[in-house]
Each structure stands twice: as structure tokens, then as C-alpha cells.
Amino acid sequence: MRHSKLGSVALAGALALALASCSGGGADGGASDEPDAPAESLTMLIGSSGEAETTAVQAAADAWAAESGVDVEVIAASDLNQELAQGFAGDSAPDVFYMGWDQFQTYASDGFLEPYAMDLENAGEFYPALVDTFSYEGEFICAPKDFSTLGLVINTQLWADAGLTEADIPTDWESLQSAAETLTSGDVVGLSMGAEYARLGVFMEQAGGGLMDGDTVTASSPENVEALEYVQGLLEAGTLKWPADLGAGWGGEAFGNGSAAMVIEGPWIRGALENDFPDVEFEVVELPAGPAGPGTFTFSNCWGIPEGQETADTAQELVAFLTSDEQQLEFAEAFGVIPSTESAAATYAETYPENAAFVAGADYAVSPVAFSGAADVVGEFNNAITTLQGADAQAVLDQVQSQLEAAHQASQG
Amino acid sequence: MAAVSTSTAPAPRSRRGSARGGEATAGWLFTLPAILIIGVFLIAPIALALWVSFTDWNGRNSPLFNDNVEVVGLENYAAITTDQSLTRELFGRSIRNTVFYVLLVVPLQTALALFLAVQVNRRMLKAKSFFRTAFYFPSVTSSIAITGVFLFLFGATGVVNRILGALSINGPNWFADPRGTIHVLLGRLGVEGPPPGWAEPGFLGVSAWEWIAGPSVAMCVLIILAVFTTSGTFMLLFLAGLQNIGAEVGEAAVMDGAGPIRTFFSVTLPMLKPTLFTVLTLGLIGTWQVFDQIYLTRGTPAAPTLTSPAYLAFNQAFEDNEPGIAAAIAFVLFLIIIAMTLIQRWVLGERDADGMGRRPRRRDRRRLGRVADAEVHAPGPTGAGGHL
């Protein structure tokens, strides 16, 4: 008995100590240590696509440091979401960080983000679709870093081999279907794209649908059914195959190894092809328009600044520097992203005509649905898309409708 | 033996209390570093996670002494068990996936480990250490690396399918195949869809038809992977157990006219029972907590048939920013593991009615006590030998 009593006392002591050290550690890591004057150093957490991006961001940060006298430490995260969440939980969030479009609403609704973007000098120069993406409850929160849209990537060799010419480049659903049919032969399938909402959703946009219309869930609308049935038609004709069915991990790989003649992908495919399949010749065109006109998705990161930090003002100056047209064009040159301001993007389209189609898409692009809690529903939709062939499109969308309504209600409540 | 020590213990304490007290202080002092480390890195995080599972903490700042954190009682637990929500269905599906994973991996890896241990323990076997190393090797390699290799091996046009193709078998697209194997078998028998009423959402929001889906084709690959990597470790445990069994026991069995199979099932296996218990317990815990393989295969088309509660907890915490629900999942998983271990302990003990389980031990102790009283050193009952 004596032992167990002593044991419990010791355990309680250790527990108290541990908890005390926990909360103490929390306070230490946070803003309380920072001086009241402008911050002397900033930490920046980025989700880097590779060496080129890390180096370019570090170079830009160094350039700003030389100007402002504030050191910036750039940390490339291996799992951005996780490291960010840990930073916030430990009250030691980085002073500036990449905030993905898919996580933005979640972070904004939990009040993690400093709303600073409308105070930027160039706040009016960003693409309206990007401003939309990074607004929460009507407030423009954080400045878009750059963006990508989806385009139709065509293997020019296979295109010519199939006897197709410049005039056959698909501009609507019918010509896409016929081009895919012509290109499908033997081991080559006409069209491929990831089996997910972030690709398939463009057809819903082109049909005039979409999962949400403002604050209303419209997943089961007739336009969306039309889009899904069009895709089902391509699947059943064998002119569209998912990358997994072609033995590839993603669309770019299926395209690179020549098993798909066309894929719907973003500008990142260029770097991937140069690295892994340098011999593949290709060209990028805008996505064909649907019955309701053109439509594509835009994906973007913004420069997030944690809410209520004393370094926020300094961090904001850094972001202003990083989102300036000159700096964005440097990033574009270093790792191929498209600048988020309309003027810089126009310069970019002139400098890199091969990517002009991606820039052109920005005029009508929308951001995929990503409010807090939508991720699980989109995940379910993605699962349904992998087995879309032979499924009942209306039933699939009805399920998305009810799940998305529940999630939207929960996010509002 | 235990009876003897408890009866004599109080005497010295009353006589030399101070000396014993000093010993106790020294003892605590020596264990203090370990207690502190365990307290800070194990007990405190567990206590904190339990606290988080009852709050609506959003992941910002400390969950303690924070005005924004409110206690929501069992709401997080309700979200994964009783609410009509997608989260519950995801949780139910992860349980379904893991149940099939555990049901297949634990018996297979235990049987294989035991088989390998018996083989490399043979006196006649040449190059013993080579085989031991070879069988143990997969356990040393990191699970991430092995999963990566398996992703290639079992790709649509991977090595496995090439080999199957050479044998004129059209292999499935392993990691892209979400079909449950029981569904596939039922399909062969002509049952294509769910029987009436089986498609309705059932326990944890998953329909009865989905509950009996069986491990998906993709999950089967992970099952093979787990058996391949862990049976080496457990082989080592069995090997240690086997080497504790003296040669004379085997000789006695031979003298009694038992053949090799009879010797194995009637002599070796019963004597390995403590090891078997360890292996099964470790296997159960390890399989219920499966995470690495699931995390690596999360992007594959069959991913929803691979999720495990551990992965779902990670996903809820870091992707959906729901640390409360994540902590609740972790504690439900904890309860499942405790329950499974207790059940398994009870099952293994039950079969033991003739001398090795817990209840008989008490009888032995009493008998031992009597023997000590009589100061007669008679040989103990056959079963007790294992415990001394």
C-alpha cells in the first residue's frame, strides 16, 4: 500500500511538472519573447516543390533582408499542413507561410489568419478569382502567391501520327470527343486525367454547374449530371482512362510514358515532363468549352500570416515585397509558377507563350469548393469518381448533395 | 514462492523501518529519470489528449488555460459513433478495413513466424545463421521503404503482374482495386449486389453489405506486406522460446513414442504458450495501430478501403483541423486494443484448465503453501514447473 501511495504522489508530481512545462513551453515559443520594436528576424515555412523553389524563395527573402535589415529564415516543410498545425498548437507558428487553397477556409474560419491583404498597395491588382479564393466572409485575408489553372496538354507527336492538324484542336465537347476517339488506338488512349473532383469538376463548370452556387449546394443539378454523363460516355467508349488504369500514378506520368495522348493538367506538368520524360513533345491549349462556355479550375497558395502576432507588420512588408510584379516574375522564371497579379501575368504570358493557355484560363477560372469540412465530402466524391463508369450519375451527385449540405450547415453553425 | 515472501515481508519493516525507508528513497531516486521521461513524454501527452477529446479545441495555442477552449463533453465521441455524419461513416469504414486486416495478419504472421522459428531451430539445419538473418531482414528495413517497393511490385504493370502474365493469369490492378475479396467471391457465386435491406446504413453508418466486403484487393497487398515484414521479428521471439525448452523434453517425448507432429502440438506448442501470448498481443496492438503503409498509399484509387483509425485520427487532426475528434478516435482505438487483448488473454487462459492458466495457479500456490508447512520437498504438480 505504502508503495502505491508514494507512486501515485510521484506520478502526480511528474504530471504536474510535465503539464507546467508544456504550458510554459507554449508561452516561450510564441510572441511574448519578441521585442516590441519591429521584429529582427522572421521565419517562413514553405511547402516547396523542389530545390529550385527553395533557393528562389530564400534568394528573394535575402534580397528583402538586405533592404529592410530583418533576417528571414526560410524552412521548407516536408508536410506543410502537419508542420503548420503543430506550429499553431505550440503557439510558435511561422511568421509567414504558404497557405494552400484547400486549407485556407479551414484556417480562416478558425481565426488563425491575420486579415491583411486588403491593406496591401497592390490589393486591387490580383485576379478576382484569386481574391475570391482567399476571402473569408467577404474579407480579403491573404495575398495570393501565384496560381495554376488546368489546361489541355497534347502530345504533338501522337497528334500528328493520328493525322490530326491544328484545325482539329478541341474547342468544345464534341471536338474533344472526336479527337479522343481518333487518338485512341492500341496502347494509346485519347484522354486521361486524375480521377478526382479537382479535374472532373471542370466539366461541371463548362456545363454551367458546379458543386456550389454562392451559399447554395447545387451538386445534384441537371448541369452536373450532364457533365458526369459526358465523362461516362468517354469512359465507356474507352477514349478516357484514369491514370491508375494506365499503370501511372498521375496524369502527367500517363502522358509522359505515351499511354495517354491528351491529359488535363496544370503548368506543373512542364517541370515533371522535363525531368522524367525530356523527349516528349507537347503543347498546351485552353480546355474546350462546354454547353455553357469555357470553364477551368484555379489552384493557388497565399502568403499566410498568423493572427495577432507582433511580427505581423514586418511580415506584411515582406509579403508586399514578394507579391510585387518584379519579384513574382523572378519566381516565374525560377520555378515556373504564374504570377497572381494581372499585369505580371500578362508579362508572363508574353515571355512564356507556351504557357499562355494557362494564363488565359485565369479569366474564367474558379476555385474548387474547399470550405471547412468540405474535404471529407470531396474525398467521398473522388472515391465515387474512380468507379464512375457504369455508375448512376444522378445517384452519385445526390449523395454529394446531401453530404455537402450537411458539411456546409456544420461549417455555418 | 509468492506466498512465502508475503508472509515474511512485514517483519523486517517493523524492525528496521528507517533503513527500509532509506532504501525506498534511493530506489525512487534511481527511477526518477525514467519516471520523469515517461511522465513528460508519455503520461502527460496521454492525459492531454484525453482532455482534448472532451473539448472543442481548434488547434490554436495550448488546449489548457485557454479561454477559447470549451468542454463539449462526449460530443467528439458522438461524432464518430452516434451522429448521422460522414465522419462516422469514415470511422466505421476504417474499423471495417482494420478488422479484416487484423483478422488476417495476426494468425498468418504468428503461424509463419512459428513455422520459421521451428525450421531454423532444427539441429540438423546447415547455415542456420544465414537463414535466421535472411528471415529477420525484412523486419530491419523501414516500413516506408518496403511499402514503396511494394507499390512498384504491385503496380498495374509491375513485376507481380508480369509474372502472373507469364503464367497466363490476368492479375488485378492491385492498389487501384477497391473491390472487397468476399464481394468478389460472392460475385463468382452469382451474388452480384446486396440482398434486400443490406444496403441500408447500419452499424457506424456502414451498410451490412459493406461490413462483409472483406479486405479489398489493395488491402490484401498490405496484408502480405505486414506478414512479410513482421514475421521475422516474431520468429526471433519464438526462437528464444524454443531455445528455452530443454533438449531433454524432446527426448522424453521421443521416448514416449511421440512423432514429430505430435511432439510439436502436445509438447512444444504448450510450452511456448507464454511466447505465443506475447506474440499475439504484440501482433494485435501493432496491427490495430497500422499507419505507415496507409499514409503512403493514401493517394491510390483504393485508398478508402485502406484507411485505419490511426490514419483517420491523423487526417482529422492535420487536414480537417479537428483535434478533438482525432483524440476521440485515438481513445476509441485504445479501448478496442485493450478489449482485444483482454479477450485474447481470456481465450488463451481458458484452454488452460489443466494446469497453466491463472486460476490453477492459485490452487498451486495453496498447494505449495501446504507443502511448505509440512516442510516436505515433494516434487510439485507437473504444471507448476513452468512458473518457477
Interface residues (C-beta under 8 A of the other chain):
Chain A: H3 L6 A10 L11 A14 L15 L17 A18 L19 S21 C22 S23 G26 D79 N81 Q82 A85 F88 A89 D91 Q103 T106 Y107 D110 G111 F112 A195 W242 A244 D245 L246 G247 G249 S372 G373 A375 D376 V377 G379 E380 N383 T386 T387 Q403 A406 A407
Chain B: A24 W28 I35 L36 I38 G39 V40 I43 A44 A47 L48 N58 G59 R60 N61 S62 P63 L64 F65 S85 L86 T87 L90 G155 A156 T157 G158 N173 F175 A176 P178 G299 T300 P301 A302 A303 P304 A317 F318 E319 D320 N321 P323
